[in-house]
Amino acid sequence: MLSLALAALIATSSPITDEPKSIPAAFALRSYAPAAEARLVVWSKPRGLSIQLFHAGPEKIRSLRDDVLRGVPVTNRTKAQVVEGAVEVRVPSGPSGLYFAKLTAPGGKVGYAPFVLRPRTLGRARVLVVLPTNTWEAYNLRDVDGNGVGDTWYANSSIPSVDLTRPFLDRGVPPHFRAYDQGFLRWFAQTHRRADFISDDDLEHLSGERLARLYDLVVFSGHEEYVTPPVYSAVARYRNLGGNLAYLSANNFFYVIRRHGNRIFRTGRYRDIGMDSARITGARYVGWFEGKYPTRPYTVTGAKLAPWLFRGTGLHDGSTFGNYGIEIDARGLGSPRGTLVLARIPDEFGPGRPAEMTYYETKRGAKVFDAGAINFGGTAEWPVVSRMLDNLWARLRRP
């Protein structure tokens, strides 16, 4: 969630038309099964177009630019023919994860079109990772109708819906990907984890009971701000049945959205309809940095309460690590009884507005972690955070 002031700041500081030398393109769907035939819609008519598919995460060199996606190639680069505005693409049969098509054309033209590769069969990995595909599109300021305003409520609060099929700006890179998402995907690959990756669209079709049968742990790796009521209910049911949850960002399950075709409509806030996110995540949204609060390190407060999380990190109560802020969570009235604070940034956004990393367990055995800061997952490659995630994964992946 962002205030109208920050939305205005984004709208005036970000481009809303095609960047020079960009090739805007997007897949018709946000996820595909292995070896599926996919439709890649190309929004321009470049001559000499070539396409190559990549897997994001296993690359040796991280991207240092917001308009560059990096990955390891999984196909050769091939010439592509655009027919009726689209190219038919066979997606790979590799491991589940985030993939993308890289489009190139003479003159230095480049575009990226990401998609999620689902597993062939759900549940084999016993760990599920949900990528924040709804939030990516909500923050996408692509101006399709050419009226000079990005087609999202973050550019104009009167816009009621967001089209999920638009190419992203920054040559097709999802908003804030480098800061919020890249680090986790690279940590996941470097530590040789196994998990099923899905999009928000896929999560819509999974009930709490089915999630509990298939998975011991569900990880929301990024900014999962926008979810539908069925998803909220399914995840709550999964937790109630003893399923473990890890939220590696902040401001999760905040806005109520409804899906109609390829559009999502923002209809309100969960906390306003008696469904506070803290009931599930353990912490609720506090606020955003308002352009005036600097990011600061966490101070460990729960090394004795949860020694398993800090094992091997060299951290103890009073130690500091990281550099966090931007948007934050902390315990609220909806937080389950017994919710622990494992690390804290006192008064991060002013008096009485701390950032809190939380953890709780239920009588049914569910274990739930909330990072409390929107960019925590993005720092997964930092040695201390990497070890914390190792410890967290080991504890929560066990039923």
Legacy VTK file of the C-alpha trace (Angstrom):
# vtk DataFile Version 3.0
C-alpha trace
ASCII
DATASET POLYDATA
POINTS 399 float
0.000 0.000 0.000
1.227 3.490 -0.817
-0.257 6.833 0.096
-1.604 9.166 -2.550
1.469 11.345 -2.022
3.850 8.521 -2.857
1.656 7.434 -5.749
1.953 10.960 -7.137
5.716 10.848 -6.635
5.925 7.599 -8.600
3.701 8.953 -11.343
5.823 12.062 -11.858
9.232 10.426 -11.530
8.708 7.309 -13.656
8.299 7.052 -17.432
4.877 6.009 -18.650
5.615 5.553 -22.333
7.846 3.086 -24.155
11.513 3.647 -23.436
13.839 4.208 -26.386
15.096 0.935 -27.835
12.643 -1.104 -25.753
10.638 -3.996 -27.213
7.440 -4.157 -25.120
6.099 -7.705 -24.935
4.194 -9.921 -22.524
3.051 -13.520 -22.380
-0.697 -14.066 -22.639
-0.596 -16.009 -19.351
1.492 -15.420 -16.249
2.414 -19.073 -15.764
2.811 -22.170 -17.891
3.261 -25.911 -17.465
6.539 -27.421 -18.673
6.832 -27.773 -22.468
3.589 -25.837 -23.018
2.982 -23.751 -26.108
2.876 -20.106 -25.016
1.667 -16.994 -26.802
4.031 -14.042 -26.527
2.313 -10.790 -27.500
4.705 -8.256 -29.013
3.471 -4.670 -28.762
5.711 -3.246 -31.488
6.936 -4.329 -34.914
10.719 -4.596 -34.738
12.546 -5.966 -37.755
14.972 -8.822 -37.279
13.441 -9.900 -33.959
15.205 -12.700 -32.029
14.042 -14.482 -28.888
15.894 -16.498 -26.251
14.527 -17.980 -23.002
16.307 -17.696 -19.641
15.880 -19.026 -16.087
16.207 -16.234 -13.502
18.192 -17.012 -10.347
21.040 -19.383 -11.281
23.015 -16.644 -13.087
26.512 -15.968 -11.759
26.301 -12.168 -11.981
23.429 -10.232 -10.410
21.816 -7.351 -12.247
22.766 -3.878 -11.046
20.158 -2.097 -13.179
16.389 -1.897 -12.853
15.904 -2.408 -16.600
17.997 -5.570 -16.982
16.960 -9.148 -16.211
19.675 -11.749 -15.846
19.450 -15.502 -15.978
20.964 -18.611 -17.506
19.921 -19.426 -21.077
17.689 -22.466 -21.505
17.224 -22.154 -25.280
19.280 -20.905 -28.172
18.560 -17.485 -29.593
16.306 -17.864 -32.610
14.780 -15.583 -35.206
11.126 -14.942 -34.509
8.269 -14.161 -36.810
5.475 -12.015 -35.421
2.108 -13.179 -36.736
-0.941 -11.084 -35.865
1.023 -9.367 -33.112
2.287 -12.519 -31.383
4.947 -15.226 -31.426
4.310 -18.829 -30.483
6.938 -19.977 -27.982
7.577 -23.447 -26.566
8.443 -23.010 -22.873
11.172 -25.261 -21.394
10.807 -28.424 -19.346
13.279 -27.342 -16.681
12.819 -26.882 -12.942
9.953 -24.739 -11.723
10.836 -21.079 -11.251
10.807 -17.637 -12.816
11.746 -17.555 -16.497
11.762 -14.850 -19.116
12.021 -14.299 -22.836
14.677 -11.856 -23.924
13.759 -10.118 -27.171
16.439 -8.399 -29.221
16.455 -6.544 -32.514
19.029 -4.574 -34.515
19.916 -1.160 -33.174
20.334 -2.313 -29.581
16.624 -2.902 -29.005
15.873 -5.150 -25.994
12.788 -6.340 -24.144
12.015 -8.870 -21.411
8.834 -10.863 -20.853
8.765 -12.861 -17.587
6.606 -15.879 -16.813
6.382 -18.491 -14.068
7.133 -22.083 -14.989
4.859 -24.266 -12.873
5.893 -27.783 -11.828
4.674 -30.669 -13.927
2.942 -32.069 -10.851
2.116 -30.000 -7.788
3.428 -31.140 -4.425
6.524 -33.117 -5.278
8.801 -30.520 -3.704
6.645 -30.136 -0.528
7.601 -26.417 -0.531
5.613 -23.860 -2.521
6.899 -20.411 -3.539
4.317 -17.830 -4.629
5.656 -14.976 -6.746
3.843 -11.609 -6.308
2.529 -11.309 -9.858
-0.538 -9.249 -8.860
1.585 -6.677 -7.052
4.011 -6.456 -9.965
1.169 -5.441 -12.277
-0.425 -3.066 -9.754
2.833 -1.078 -9.689
3.220 -1.241 -13.470
2.873 2.303 -14.860
2.579 1.241 -18.498
0.365 3.742 -20.332
-1.530 1.644 -22.869
-4.179 4.156 -23.918
-1.598 6.899 -24.485
-3.285 9.552 -22.370
-0.101 10.404 -20.502
-1.124 8.596 -17.300
-0.006 5.100 -16.298
-2.890 2.633 -16.292
-2.939 1.901 -12.574
-4.335 3.441 -9.425
-0.756 4.343 -8.428
-0.714 6.876 -11.264
-4.314 8.046 -10.800
-6.366 7.011 -7.779
-9.578 7.167 -9.817
-8.472 4.258 -12.024
-10.490 1.282 -10.718
-8.667 -1.672 -12.264
-5.381 -2.966 -13.616
-4.857 -4.993 -16.784
-2.707 -8.033 -15.967
-1.548 -8.508 -19.569
0.419 -5.253 -19.968
4.171 -5.395 -20.546
6.178 -3.908 -17.696
8.124 -0.707 -18.069
11.923 -0.752 -17.614
12.119 -2.843 -20.800
9.851 -5.490 -19.256
11.431 -5.958 -15.809
8.817 -6.210 -12.992
8.732 -3.135 -10.711
11.256 -3.231 -7.837
12.448 -6.668 -8.976
16.143 -5.952 -8.401
15.596 -4.732 -4.824
12.811 -7.021 -3.634
12.918 -10.276 -5.649
16.284 -10.904 -7.286
18.140 -11.672 -4.053
15.768 -14.438 -2.997
15.829 -16.144 -6.402
19.615 -16.084 -6.455
19.841 -17.404 -2.868
17.398 -20.168 -3.781
19.534 -21.232 -6.742
22.871 -20.896 -4.945
21.713 -23.078 -2.050
20.263 -25.732 -4.383
16.738 -25.642 -2.946
13.758 -27.451 -4.401
10.331 -25.860 -4.536
7.277 -25.487 -6.720
6.864 -21.947 -8.064
3.465 -20.556 -8.993
1.824 -17.226 -9.827
-1.024 -15.534 -8.011
-3.309 -16.862 -10.750
-2.363 -20.444 -9.856
-2.897 -19.851 -6.151
-6.517 -18.934 -6.923
-7.207 -22.583 -7.743
-5.789 -24.116 -4.561
-7.963 -24.649 -1.495
-6.585 -24.663 2.026
-7.158 -28.412 2.248
-5.261 -29.082 -0.964
-2.405 -26.819 0.077
-2.170 -28.766 3.342
-2.064 -32.099 1.486
0.603 -30.946 -0.956
2.900 -28.648 1.020
4.623 -28.418 4.376
5.697 -24.825 3.722
4.327 -21.974 1.605
6.727 -19.081 0.990
5.569 -15.660 -0.136
8.931 -14.456 -1.375
7.983 -10.904 -2.330
5.498 -8.098 -1.802
2.190 -10.009 -1.671
-0.001 -6.937 -1.201
-2.933 -7.832 -3.476
-4.916 -11.041 -2.939
-8.508 -12.108 -3.520
-10.795 -13.244 -0.670
-10.580 -16.907 -1.811
-6.782 -16.757 -1.520
-6.950 -15.106 1.898
-9.356 -17.806 3.093
-7.353 -20.662 1.567
-4.095 -19.537 3.186
-5.844 -19.031 6.531
-7.317 -22.522 6.279
-3.919 -23.964 5.356
-2.415 -22.353 8.469
-5.310 -23.603 10.614
-4.586 -27.141 9.399
-0.970 -26.830 10.563
0.673 -25.529 7.397
3.813 -23.406 7.766
4.128 -19.934 6.222
7.040 -17.608 5.500
6.511 -13.989 4.439
9.813 -12.513 3.287
8.488 -9.027 2.644
6.048 -6.647 4.356
2.571 -5.248 3.694
1.164 -8.623 2.716
-2.534 -9.489 2.275
-3.413 -5.804 2.577
-5.771 -4.991 -0.287
-8.913 -6.859 -1.294
-9.038 -7.432 -5.038
-11.589 -9.018 -7.351
-10.598 -10.661 -10.600
-12.655 -10.234 -13.757
-11.039 -11.689 -16.860
-7.594 -10.182 -17.261
-8.261 -7.362 -14.790
-8.030 -6.981 -11.035
-10.169 -4.446 -9.187
-9.074 -3.003 -5.840
-12.145 -2.897 -3.595
-10.881 -2.121 -0.089
-8.561 -3.144 2.733
-8.773 -6.448 4.581
-8.361 -4.774 7.968
-11.516 -2.736 7.256
-13.655 -5.843 6.751
-12.499 -7.724 9.841
-9.790 -9.742 8.061
-6.622 -8.100 9.353
-3.519 -9.563 7.704
-1.930 -9.923 11.152
-4.315 -12.788 11.891
-2.374 -14.848 9.369
1.040 -13.234 9.011
1.537 -12.292 12.666
2.168 -8.619 11.879
0.265 -5.848 10.160
1.252 -3.036 7.849
2.589 0.044 9.682
3.360 2.458 6.870
5.791 3.585 4.201
8.885 5.733 4.446
7.169 8.900 3.125
10.364 9.955 1.419
11.898 11.143 4.703
12.813 8.099 6.799
16.152 6.402 6.047
16.530 2.653 6.000
18.205 1.295 9.135
19.453 -2.064 10.462
17.424 -4.492 12.512
18.449 -5.058 16.138
18.138 -8.652 17.290
15.729 -9.076 20.219
14.801 -12.754 20.014
18.073 -14.688 19.922
17.101 -16.471 23.146
13.458 -16.870 22.114
14.273 -18.442 18.720
17.912 -19.579 18.836
17.300 -21.791 15.794
16.912 -18.713 13.528
20.197 -17.093 14.538
22.279 -20.260 14.791
25.574 -19.850 12.946
25.051 -16.142 12.229
27.163 -14.786 15.087
24.190 -12.611 16.079
22.934 -12.251 19.631
20.457 -9.963 21.357
21.593 -6.422 20.688
23.391 -7.274 17.426
22.413 -5.371 14.310
22.186 -6.508 10.701
20.916 -5.357 7.315
19.426 -2.101 6.144
15.642 -2.070 6.038
12.603 0.148 5.722
10.581 1.504 2.756
7.446 -0.331 3.992
7.252 -2.149 7.309
5.121 -4.421 9.517
4.742 -4.744 13.281
2.477 -6.593 15.699
-1.100 -5.368 15.920
-4.391 -6.194 17.581
-4.899 -9.034 15.135
-1.575 -10.738 15.857
-2.033 -14.240 17.323
-1.403 -14.607 21.023
2.213 -15.469 21.735
3.626 -13.779 18.642
7.345 -13.216 19.230
9.442 -10.276 18.085
12.750 -11.624 16.809
14.251 -8.353 15.590
13.171 -4.738 15.744
13.880 -1.272 14.371
12.506 1.047 17.074
10.576 4.078 15.804
11.589 3.319 12.229
8.879 5.613 10.855
8.537 7.888 13.876
7.538 7.438 17.529
5.593 4.261 18.127
6.046 3.044 14.552
8.676 0.280 14.670
9.513 -2.443 12.197
9.203 -5.899 13.744
10.268 -9.316 12.524
7.772 -11.772 14.024
7.203 -15.476 14.540
4.433 -17.549 16.085
3.258 -21.132 16.351
-0.271 -22.521 16.645
-1.730 -25.395 18.626
-2.063 -27.329 15.369
1.693 -26.974 14.856
1.751 -24.210 12.230
4.902 -22.070 12.221
4.611 -18.573 10.723
7.396 -16.060 10.027
6.986 -12.431 8.902
10.149 -10.537 7.921
8.580 -7.174 8.780
10.428 -5.218 6.070
9.597 -5.103 2.386
13.197 -5.580 1.211
14.207 -8.474 3.499
13.958 -11.144 0.784
15.948 -8.901 -1.513
18.932 -9.133 0.863
18.942 -12.936 0.868
22.477 -13.064 -0.549
23.966 -11.150 2.370
25.873 -13.753 4.428
23.995 -13.212 7.700
20.587 -13.145 6.011
21.491 -16.141 3.880
22.242 -18.156 7.017
19.015 -16.962 8.655
17.065 -18.142 5.613
18.891 -21.481 5.719
17.759 -21.875 9.324
14.239 -20.687 8.599
13.867 -23.046 5.645
15.132 -26.009 7.663
12.676 -25.391 10.509
9.573 -24.506 8.484
9.896 -27.165 5.799
9.317 -29.809 8.451
5.630 -30.597 9.081
LINES 1 400
399 0 1 2 3 4 5 6 7 8 9 10 11 12 13 14 15 16 17 18 19 20 21 22 23 24 25 26 27 28 29 30 31 32 33 34 35 36 37 38 39 40 41 42 43 44 45 46 47 48 49 50 51 52 53 54 55 56 57 58 59 60 61 62 63 64 65 66 67 68 69 70 71 72 73 74 75 76 77 78 79 80 81 82 83 84 85 86 87 88 89 90 91 92 93 94 95 96 97 98 99 100 101 102 103 104 105 106 107 108 109 110 111 112 113 114 115 116 117 118 119 120 121 122 123 124 125 126 127 128 129 130 131 132 133 134 135 136 137 138 139 140 141 142 143 144 145 146 147 148 149 150 151 152 153 154 155 156 157 158 159 160 161 162 163 164 165 166 167 168 169 170 171 172 173 174 175 176 177 178 179 180 181 182 183 184 185 186 187 188 189 190 191 192 193 194 195 196 197 198 199 200 201 202 203 204 205 206 207 208 209 210 211 212 213 214 215 216 217 218 219 220 221 222 223 224 225 226 227 228 229 230 231 232 233 234 235 236 237 238 239 240 241 242 243 244 245 246 247 248 249 250 251 252 253 254 255 256 257 258 259 260 261 262 263 264 265 266 267 268 269 270 271 272 273 274 275 276 277 278 279 280 281 282 283 284 285 286 287 288 289 290 291 292 293 294 295 296 297 298 299 300 301 302 303 304 305 306 307 308 309 310 311 312 313 314 315 316 317 318 319 320 321 322 323 324 325 326 327 328 329 330 331 332 333 334 335 336 337 338 339 340 341 342 343 344 345 346 347 348 349 350 351 352 353 354 355 356 357 358 359 360 361 362 363 364 365 366 367 368 369 370 371 372 373 374 375 376 377 378 379 380 381 382 383 384 385 386 387 388 389 390 391 392 393 394 395 396 397 398
